[in-house]
Amino acid sequence: MSLKPIIYLFLSIILISCSTSRVEDFFVPDLPIEEEYFDIDQNQGFGKELTFNFTLFKSTYNLTFDIEKSLFENVKQNPKNNQYDTGMGMRQDQYDTFVYDSYDEDVLNTIIDAISQSDGRKDYDLAQLLVAFVQSIPYDANAKEAKFTVETLYNKTGDCDDKSILLAKLLSHAGYQTCLFIYEEGQHMAVGLKVDENTDAYKDGYIFIEATGNNPIGNIPEKFADNVDIRNEEPKIIEVDIANSSHAISGYDDLKDFYSLIKEKYGKGYFNTTVEGRIIYEKITNLNFELSDIESTTNALENEINTKRNSLDNTNTDEVAQFNELVAQYNRLTSDYSNKIVSVNRLISRINQINSSNYIK
């Protein structure tokens, strides 16, 4: 997950501020979370059609839009000359090249408008949906150099700096005050989102957002696939203000409490997987409750069987029949218990398979 060599591109950039703020504060859903599907089609037929599938809790979104190939080729062909080594210290202008690139403005606003204006997106706020969108983009473990956001979107892949810059720019264009967190020792980049003054922040009024994969807002992953740990490193902060964005989001404490509730109910891995994975975590939880109930019942039956066995009158047919029915009930329950254990193990195997490709571990 190394921060790639930063490219400095000499461009004359005209910054155009987003004319309409689309900010919304965090929305917390009710339990149980429903499984739903939404199609958001913004394809204009002028370029390469791109479809992104992303999820928020148990809602699945299919977002389709297009990018003109000529735009992609123009951005891709812009000269990229390695002039800075991030190991020698971070400079704002190293990343300004990509943050303040304006080629992507129409594309980013198309994405924001498509999501924010969709009738079927329920009540989820735009910030969570934009985070979920970027987190869903596959991680590129073989990335060699920093990319402009148009390239990241067109190729539908990126690493930590590609995806962090994309997310920060989307949030900024939407009206949220945002920044980039740079971890030079860990060679990692993440996003900061400004929260209101009543919220405990991570750094300088910003909460942490991981862009590389599914991960709760505000949570710093304990481990990445390449064993990088950034929890004890003080990040350097790059402000991202490409659209005069000033909104400090509220409602994070309620969202954090919701995360804690889900984590306690289904386990901490619930947020780091797919919708299928989340459904599996729920099934495992329900099966574990059933197993606990069966275990309590079989323990009571076992004690009752042992007690009756000691005083059983084999000449009393009614007493023997009652005893045999207790034994049969016990055997049915233990068989059911064994079957449920098999089901749990099968589900665990499936969740491990689903999560094997996760960059966040």
N, C-alpha and C positions, 0 to 999 in steps of 0.2 A: 504494500500500500504506500509506496514511496511518493512523495511530492515530486512530480516530474520537473525536469529542467524548464525554467520559465522563459518564455519567449517574449522579446520586446519588439513590438511592431510600431513603426512610426506612422501614425495615422492622424489625420485631421478629423476629429470627431465632433459632431454637433449633437449635443444632448437635448432630447425632446422629452419634457416631463409628461407623465401620464396625466391626462386631463381629468380623469374620473377615478376617485378612490373607491375601491371595492372591499374595504376592510370589514371584517366581522370578528367579534370576539369568540373565544372557544365555546363550542357547544358540546355538552355531555349527554349521551343517549341514555335511555332507560333500559333496565334489564327486564326480561331477557332481550339480547340483541338479535334482531331479525336478520335473516339472510335475504339479500335483495340484489337485483341486477339492474344496471342502468347503461344505456347506450347514449353517448354524446358524440354526435356526428357534426364536425365542422369542416368537412372536406369540401373544398371549392373547385376541385377538378383542374387546378392549374399546375400541379407538380406531383411529386412522389407522394402517394398516400401512405400515411404512417398511422398505425393503430397501436395504442398503448393500453394494456390491461393493468389496472391497479386496484388495490383494495383498501378500505378503511373499516376496521373492525370486521363485520361480516357483509359489508356492501361491496359489490364488485362493479367496477366502472370500465367501460370500453370507450376510450377516447380516440376519435379519428380526426386527423387534420392533414394538411399537405404542406410540403415545402418545395418550392421551385428548385429544380436541379441546378439551374444557372446561379441561384443564390448560394447554394451549397458549394458549387465549384469555385465561385468568386472568393468565398471565405476561405475555402481550403487552399487556394493558390496564393493567398496573401503570404508574403515572405515571413519566415520565422527564423530568426537568428538567435542562437543561444549566446546571451551576453552576461547572464547572471547565474551564479551558483548559490542556491538557497542555503547551502551549508556554511556560507560565509556571512550569513545574516539576511534578514528579510527586509525588503524595501517595498513601500506601498506601490510604487510604479511597476514593480514586477507583476502585480496582479491587476493593476488598473487597465492594462492592455486588454484583458479579457472581461473585466467587470464593466468597463465603460465602452466596449465595442457596441456600436449601435445597429449593426447589421441585423441583429436578432429582434429588434424592438417590435416589429409587426407580428412576428411569429409568437413571441412571448405573450403579447396582449391578446392574440387569437386564442391561445391556450387558456389564459385567465378568464376571458369573456365566455369561452365555451363552457368552462366549468361553473363559473358564477351565475350564468344565465340559464343553465340547464334546469328544466322543470322537475326532473326526476332525482335531483341530488339530495332530497330530504332536507333536514335542517342542519346538516354538517357545515361547519364554517369553512371558508375558503382557505384559511391557513392550513388546517389539517388535511384538506384535499390536495393542496399543492405539495405538501410534504409527502403524502402517500404516493402521489404521481411520480415524484423524483426518486423516492426510495425504491419504486418498482422497476426502474430502469436497470437492466443487468449490469453488474459490476465487471469492469474490464481489468483483469489481473495482468494483462500484457501491455498496458498503455505505456507509450514511450515518451510522449511530449504532451504538454498542455494543449487543450483544444478549445476552440470557441464554442459557444453554446449551440449554434446552428449545426456544427459538426456532431456534437454529442446527441442532439435530437435526431439528426438525419441517420446517424449510425446506430441509434438506439442502444448505446452503451457508453460507459465512462467510468473513471475511477474517482477517488475521493475529491480531488480538486475540480475535476470536470463537473461532477454532480453537485458539489457544494456551491460552485459559482452559479450553476443553472438555478438551483433552488433559491439562493440569495437574490438573484436578479428577478425571479418570478415573484417572490415575496415583496421586493421593493417596488416593482411595477404595480403590484396590487395595492400598495399603500402602506405596507408594514415597514417599520424601522428595523433594519437588519444589519448584520455584520458577518465577517468571516473570522473563524478562529484558526490560527496557524500554529501547529505543533511541530517545531523544527526537529526536536529530538526524536519524536515519534514518527516524523515524516508523514503527517496527516493533516487534513483540513476538514472542518465542520462549519456549521452555520449557527449564528446567534440571532435570536428573535427578541426584540425589546418587549418587556412586560411592564404592566403598570406598577406604580410605586408601592402598592400594597403587597406585591409578590416578592418572595425571596428569589433573587436571581443567581445565576451561576457566576457571571463576570460582568461588571460595569452595566448592570441593568438588563443583561441579555440572558435568556435561557438557552441551553445547548440543544442543537438538533443534529443528529447523525444522518447523513445523506446516502451512505453506501448501501443501506438495506433496511428492511423492516425493523423499526426500533421506536419505542415510545418517545414522544417529544419530552425533552428535559433529561432523558436518561443517557448517561455516558456508558457505552458498552464496556464490560469487563475485559473482553478479549476479542481480537479479530483473527481471521484465518492465518495471518502471518505473525501472530503472537505479539503484536504491538499493543502496548498499554499506555494510554495517555492520561490516566486518572490523576497522576501526581505531577503532571507537567503544567506549568503556567503558560497559557497560550498567548500569542501576540494577536492583536485585534486589528482588523481592517474594516473600517466603516464602508458600507455599501449604500450609497444614496444616488440612484440614477433617475429618480422620479419625484424628488422632493418628498420622500416618504417619511411620515412622522408619527404614525399610529403605534402606540404601545398597547399591546393586546392584553385584555383582562380575561379572567375566568380560568387561569392556569391552575390555581389551587384546587378548584373543583375537578378539573381534568386529572390532576395528579392523584386526588382521592379516588377517582374512578379507576385509574390504573391500579392503585393499591388494592381496591376491592376485587378487580378481575384477577390480579396476581395471586391474591389469597385464595380465590375460588378455583382457578384453573391452572395456576402455576406461572412462573415468570416467563416461560417460553411462549406463552400465548401471543405476545405481540411481535415475536420475531419469526413468524411463519406465515403461511398462506391462509386463505379462507378454509381450505380443506384441512389444513393443520389445526386451525382454531376449532373447527367442528370436532376434530379428533380429540383435542384436549378436553372439550366438553363431554364427549362420550366417555373418555377415560375417567373423568371426575364422577360421572353418574354411575359407571360400573364399579368404581371404588366404594361409593356409598352402598351400592347393592351388595358388594362383597362383605362390607362391614356388617350389614344387617344379617346376611346369611351366617356369618361367623358367630354373631351373637346368638342367633337362633339355634345353630348346631351345637354350640357349647351348652346351652340350656337343655337341649334334647339329649345330649350325651350324658349329662348329669342325671337327668330323669331316667334314661335307659339303664344306667349303672345302678341307680337306686332300686328300680323295679326288678332288675335281674336278680338282685340279692334276695328278694322276697317273693319271687315268681312261683306260683303254684301251677306246675305243669299239668295238673289234672283239671284245672279250671279253664275250660275252652274260651270263655269270654275274656278272661284275664290274659291268656296267651295271645288271643287275636289282637287285643289292645296293645300288647307289648310288640307284637310283630308289625303292627301299623306304625308304631313309633320308630321302629328300626327302618321300615320302608321309607318313612318321611325323612329320616336322617340321611339315608342313602341317596334319596332324590335331591336333597339339598346339597350334599357333598358333590354329587355329579354336576349339579348346576354351578356350584362354586368352581369346580375344575374347568368347566366350559367357559365361564366368565374370565378365568385367569388366562385361558388360551386366547380369548378375544382381546383382553388387555395387552398381552404380549404381541399379538398381531398388530394392534393399533400403535403400540410403541415402535415396532419395527417400521411401520409405515411413516410415522412422524420423523423417525431418524432418517429415513430415505428422503423425505421431503426437505428436511433441514440440512442434508449433507452438503448442498451447494451454497449454503448461506455464507456470506463473507463475515457477518457478525456471528460469533459463537457464544 
